[in-house]
Structure formats: C-alpha cells, structure tokens
Amino acid sequence: MPEVTLADIHAAQQTLRDQIIQTPVLPELRLSRELGARVYLKAESLQRAGSFKIRGAYNKIAHLSEEERKRGVITASAGNHAQGVALAARIFGIPAVIVMPEFAPITKVVATRNFGAEVVLHGATFDDAFAHARALQAERGMTFVHAFDDPLVIAGQGTIGMEIIAALPDLGTLIVPIGGGGLISGIAIAVKALKPDVRIIGVQAAACAPVRASLAAGEIVTAPSAITIADGIAVKRPGELTMRYIRALVDDVVEVTDDEIAFGIAHCAQYARLVVEGAGAAGVAALLARKVVVQPDEIVCAVVCGGNIDGNLLARVIEQVMVQQGRIIVLRLTVLDRPGQLAAVINHVAACGANIIDVIHRRAVWLAPLTRTGLELVLEVRDEAHGQEVIHRLTNAGYHVERVRLGEWPD
C-alpha cells in the first residue's frame, strides 16, 4: 500500500471541505481542575452521522472511478463506519451494502438504513461481519471501503489532526481511541508532521485490546473476544497498515475497563454536555482513571470520536455510575406485616430529604418470617454522606438495614 503523507491529508481536507463539519475543540473545565492541566475535547461526536467516519469514507468514495461507483460500495462495520459509508454513498447517489454484527446497536442499524444503505446483519463481532462482507463483495462485484486499513480512509481521518493543531498550536498530549487504528494513524501522521513533540497516546477497551499485545509481540495479535460497551472500537485484529503507523508514531497505548468507560460517558454527559458513546468516551475515561499522566498546565486534548449511543444504554450507564458515586442507593430491610409499617419507613426517608425512586414489597421471594415482609428501597441521594445519613436514621429507628452493592450479581 502507498504511504500516507501530510500532503495526502491536505488533499483530503480540500476534498472534504464542503461535506463535513469542522467540529469544535471544547475546553473541559471539570477535568482541567481535577488534573491541573488544560484539557480540551475534540467533539467529533457532533460530526455528520455522529462520528468521524464520514471523513475517511467520503474521501475514499470521492477517489473511486465512475465505473467503480456504478457497481456500488460494500463494507463491514460495528456501526459508525456503516453510517459514514451510507451517508457518503447517498451524497454520491450510489448503492451501498453494509454488513454489521448481529448484535450491533439498534440505533446504529436504523440510522444506517435511514441513509439508504442495504444492511446485512451477520456474525457476533466486527471481524465476523468483515469476513462476510468480503464474501459478498466477491459475489456482487462491489467496491470494498475498508473501515481503517486503507490509505485514503486514513488520510480522511487525519484531517482531524490538522484541525486540532490549528486550534491548539501548543498541544502537549493528544489522546485517541483505537479500534482498527485508522483514526489514530491519520491523526498521528498529521500531528507528528506539524508538531513532532506532541505525545500521542492511544486508548483501547481492555475487553478488546490487541494493539499493546501486537506491539509487544512484534506482530499482529488477535484479541480473544470483543465484548465491551465500546462497540465502536471493538476490533479484534488491527490493520497491517495501521499497525505500522502506530508502531512508528504513537508514543504509548493504554487500556480502560468498561466501568472506566462508563464513568467517561457519564462525565461527558454531566460536565461537557456531550452525548458520547463508549468508544468516544475512551480518552476521557483514560484521563479520569489516571491512565495518562499529564503535567501541570499542559495542554491536553482527547478525541471524542463518536456519539452514537443507544438511549437505553446511556440511561443504564448513567444510572450505574450514579450507584457507584453513591448518588443512588439500594437498601433492604424487613418490617412487621401490619398496616402503616411501610408509611413509617417512607417517613424516615422523607425526613432525611432522600428521593424514593422505587419501592419493592416482598414476602415469599425473600423467605421472610411469616410475621414480617421485606422491603427494597431504591433511593436518590445527594452523595455518599447523605446516603449514610439515611441508613443511620433507619438503623437508629430499629430497622436492620442491608445495602445492596454494585457487583453482587454473578458475571
């Protein structure tokens, strides 16, 4: 494959000029205070189709011949590249077939179809979908638009790096999520050419993290699984071309757990006012978890690469993070099986100023004594100290209170 240069990225910038949003680089004040650095977010979650993927997809399709376009394009994607290719194909007025994993987020499947693409659901992972897409390509004679291992796609993604350096000329550290590696490859080519001393850190989901293993082994390693809430970067095997650029230009690669990613999603929603998917939150997660060490007053930027998160998942993530933060607590206790007992408990909770989200009244399920009934209270409180205040009041009133902790369900 031909090498990707800064000139290629400049050319891609011209190709994309009237087709993409030059997304903002936003100051993130909460993280800046916590870390003592000057933290910014490159909000590609606000890009057309909800992620950076339109950049590479459009640049690739723009360079196809008329004959190739007539045959249509095909690709495999966990969701964001699907929407990028579908949108680019619609702009050019050509057919598109997208193979997505069977468990791809419904919002991404629906959005891809709404752009006019034919969606084929196949396999459990991106890699399964990729193999099926290649088979369909051979069968239908369409042009394949690779999600990451393609010079034109990489050049398109690299335009993000040019925009970041234009906005932050004194940038010190840049944090970029890694799936197959196209995003970080393009950005690294641009940034290292424009400002070689910038430290570039890649972030992978710990549940699907083949890049560090590949770097250590000196050859590409396939991850054993791809089960993570960061479906946008759940790629079990990085690209041949992208690994070359990662090895040459990326200073370090770190990993974040799904719990840390969840905190990143919630942080973006609460403090940056951004709706961000798991992959998009990976860089913020790495900063929150102190996986990336930054210097006082250093200018730091995390690329928020996508915002296509399912609404149900977003609600679950925020709720679970609130539990971990002590903002939502679950209490179990028993009361005498007599009229007025539930009201007495509720009055104690109300006296503390806690908000009742749910009350579950149980008998047989808990195998409570015949004279008593079980109560499960889901409460919203201000913080951990406020939750402890509620527990102490109920305990002092004579109730035996058990708090249900996160992680008590079996894996």
HELIX and SHEET records of a PDB file:
HELIX    1   1 LEU A    6  LEU A   16  1                                  11    
HELIX    2   2 LEU A   29  LEU A   35  1                                   7    
HELIX    3   3 GLU A   44  LEU A   46  5                                   3    
HELIX    4   4 ARG A   48  GLY A   50  5                                   3    
HELIX    5   5 LYS A   53  ALA A   62  1                                  10    
HELIX    6   6 GLU A   66  ARG A   71  1                                   6    
HELIX    7   7 ASN A   80  PHE A   92  1                                  13    
HELIX    8   8 ILE A  106  ASN A  114  1                                   9    
HELIX    9   9 PHE A  126  ARG A  140  1                                  15    
HELIX   10  10 PRO A  151  ALA A  167  1                                  17    
HELIX   11  11 GLY A  182  LEU A  194  1                                  13    
HELIX   12  12 PRO A  210  ALA A  217  1                                   8    
HELIX   13  13 ASP A  231  ILE A  233  5                                   3    
HELIX   14  14 GLU A  240  LEU A  249  1                                  10    
HELIX   15  15 ASP A  258  HIS A  267  1                                  10    
HELIX   16  16 CYS A  268  ALA A  272  3                                   5    
HELIX   17  17 ALA A  282  LEU A  288  1                                   7    
HELIX   18  18 GLY A  311  GLN A  324  1                                  14    
HELIX   19  19 GLN A  341  ALA A  351  1                                  11    
HELIX   20  20 ALA A  364  TRP A  366  5                                   3    
HELIX   21  21 GLU A  384  ASN A  396  1                                  13    
SHEET    1   A 6 VAL A  25  PRO A  27  0                                        
SHEET    2   A 6 ARG A  38  ALA A  43 -1                                        
SHEET    3   A 6 ILE A 299  VAL A 304  1                                        
SHEET    4   A 6 THR A 173  PRO A 177  1                                        
SHEET    5   A 6 ARG A 199  ALA A 205  1                                        
SHEET    6   A 6 ASP A 252  VAL A 256  1                                        
SHEET    1   B 4 GLU A 118  LEU A 121  0                                        
SHEET    2   B 4 ALA A  96  MET A 100  1                                        
SHEET    3   B 4 VAL A  73  ALA A  76  1                                        
SHEET    4   B 4 THR A 143  PHE A 144  1                                        
SHEET    1   C 4 ASN A 355  ARG A 362  0                                        
SHEET    2   C 4 ARG A 372  GLU A 380 -1                                        
SHEET    3   C 4 ILE A 328  LEU A 336 -1                                        
SHEET    4   C 4 GLU A 402  VAL A 404 -1                                        
END                                                                             
